[in-house]
């Protein structure tokens, strides 16, 4: 039920994961730490699948949720570097079929500052009707749903987590390139970096290959999360990966392998959200209690919660649990700092 590789200086991460599983933070938790691309430690506690008590493995795939946004933002900024689009472009110029604010730009979408409401609550309903996640949803239909909702504000006023923003970016990528978004992510990122366990599902709700089962916690018990269509999140959160692939992607991105300096600087130029967090173009900036700064992304998907942080020292931390429970938020700050001190 446990796995640890690396120096004993990082035993604190292992003990923290074990305590969290015992406290009910998830069926299983996993941490992977690299330094300048070289693995330093993997630590795991709990089960990848409660049906057979299989322990979590470093090679288990899981749904990465909003970490998908970092991949999509990278593709968009590559197109910017190629001169095919510009962050100042009005979105309506590329997608005239939607009644968008005339001052809404691609940069607003990248920074989650569009002022557009998120469609997810309206899609699922209140009380929730989870059956809607059993069927395919075209991104065009989800954007149209979002545009019917109340809560629009002028673009650029504030950061707001809205999946609508990245659906629009995905549609722009497809219009500009003439190819599907998942194909562009594969050609530009997955294949060049040889991310063999990463893929971008668009229709199939079943996780491929060896993976951690996802759970939801109800009445104090973990219940298997039902399979859901990846189309409900698409460009904002549909991708599947592993800790090793995510570390490779963020190391390559922040080391300048995927973007020229100007576009990478724009990605890192985070606007403050609060005292500890900021958001740039598809990247969170994290400032931890001891002043350490890192860049990465947080992700939630049905049955999974994850975080990737590349600290300025060159240390990359990937954490995930195979459940999502708003009532038991993980103390990510403490986990990351335990890993960063190794």
Rosetta blueprint (number, residue, H / E / L):
1 X L
2 X E
3 X E
4 X E
5 X E
6 X L
7 X L
8 X H
9 X H
10 X H
11 X H
12 X H
13 X H
14 X H
15 X H
16 X H
17 X H
18 X H
19 X H
20 X H
21 X H
22 X H
23 X L
24 X L
25 X L
26 X L
27 X L
28 X E
29 X E
30 X E
31 X E
32 X E
33 X E
34 X E
35 X E
36 X L
37 X L
38 X E
39 X E
40 X E
41 X E
42 X E
43 X E
44 X E
45 X E
46 X E
47 X E
48 X E
49 X E
50 X L
51 X L
52 X L
53 X L
54 X E
55 X E
56 X L
57 X L
58 X L
59 X L
60 X L
61 X E
62 X E
63 X E
64 X L
65 X H
66 X H
67 X H
68 X H
69 X H
70 X H
71 X H
72 X H
73 X H
74 X H
75 X H
76 X H
77 X H
78 X H
79 X H
80 X H
81 X H
82 X L
83 X L
84 X L
85 X L
86 X L
87 X L
88 X L
89 X L
90 X E
91 X H
92 X H
93 X H
94 X H
95 X L
96 X L
97 X L
98 X L
99 X L
100 X L
101 X L
102 X L
103 X L
104 X L
105 X E
106 X H
107 X H
108 X H
109 X H
110 X H
111 X L
112 X L
113 X L
114 X L
115 X L
116 X L
117 X L
118 X L
119 X L
120 X H
121 X H
122 X H
123 X H
124 X H
125 X L
126 X L
127 X L
128 X L
129 X L
130 X H
131 X H
132 X H
133 X H
134 X H
135 X L
136 X L
137 X L
138 X L
139 X H
140 X H
141 X H
142 X H
143 X H
144 X H
145 X H
146 X H
147 X H
148 X L
149 X L
150 X L
151 X L
152 X L
153 X L
154 X L
155 X L
156 X L
157 X L
158 X L
159 X L
160 X L
161 X L
162 X L
163 X H
164 X H
165 X H
166 X H
167 X H
168 X H
169 X H
170 X H
171 X H
172 X H
173 X H
174 X H
175 X H
176 X H
177 X H
178 X L
179 X L
180 X L
181 X H
182 X H
183 X H
184 X H
185 X H
186 X H
187 X H
188 X H
189 X H
190 X H
191 X L
192 X L
193 X L
194 X L
195 X L
196 X L
197 X L
198 X L
199 X E
200 X L
201 X L
202 X L
203 X L
204 X L
205 X L
206 X L
207 X L
208 X L
209 X L
210 X L
211 X E
212 X L
213 X L
214 X L
215 X E
216 X E
217 X E
218 X E
219 X L
220 X L
221 X E
222 X E
223 X E
224 X E
225 X L
226 X L
227 X L
228 X L
229 X L
230 X H
231 X H
232 X H
233 X L
234 X H
235 X H
236 X H
237 X L
238 X L
239 X L
240 X E
241 X E
242 X L
243 X H
244 X H
245 X H
246 X H
247 X H
248 X H
249 X H
250 X H
251 X H
252 X H
253 X H
254 X H
255 X L
256 X L
257 X L
258 X L
259 X L
260 X L
261 X H
262 X H
263 X H
264 X H
265 X H
266 X H
267 X H
268 X H
269 X L
270 X L
271 X E
272 X E
273 X L
274 X L
275 X L
276 X L
277 X E
278 X E
279 X E
280 X L
281 X L
282 X L
283 X L
284 X E
285 X E
286 X E
287 X E
288 X L
289 X L
290 X L
291 X L
292 X L
293 X E
294 X E
295 X E
296 X E
297 X E
298 X E
299 X E
300 X E
301 X E
302 X L
303 X L
304 X E
305 X E
306 X E
307 X E
308 X E
309 X E
310 X E
311 X E
312 X L
313 X L
314 X L
315 X E
316 X E
317 X E
318 X E
319 X E
320 X E
321 X E
322 X L
323 X E
324 X E
325 X L
326 X H
327 X H
328 X H
329 X L
330 X L
331 X L
332 X H
333 X H
334 X H
335 X H
336 X H
337 X H
338 X H
339 X H
340 X H
341 X L
342 X L
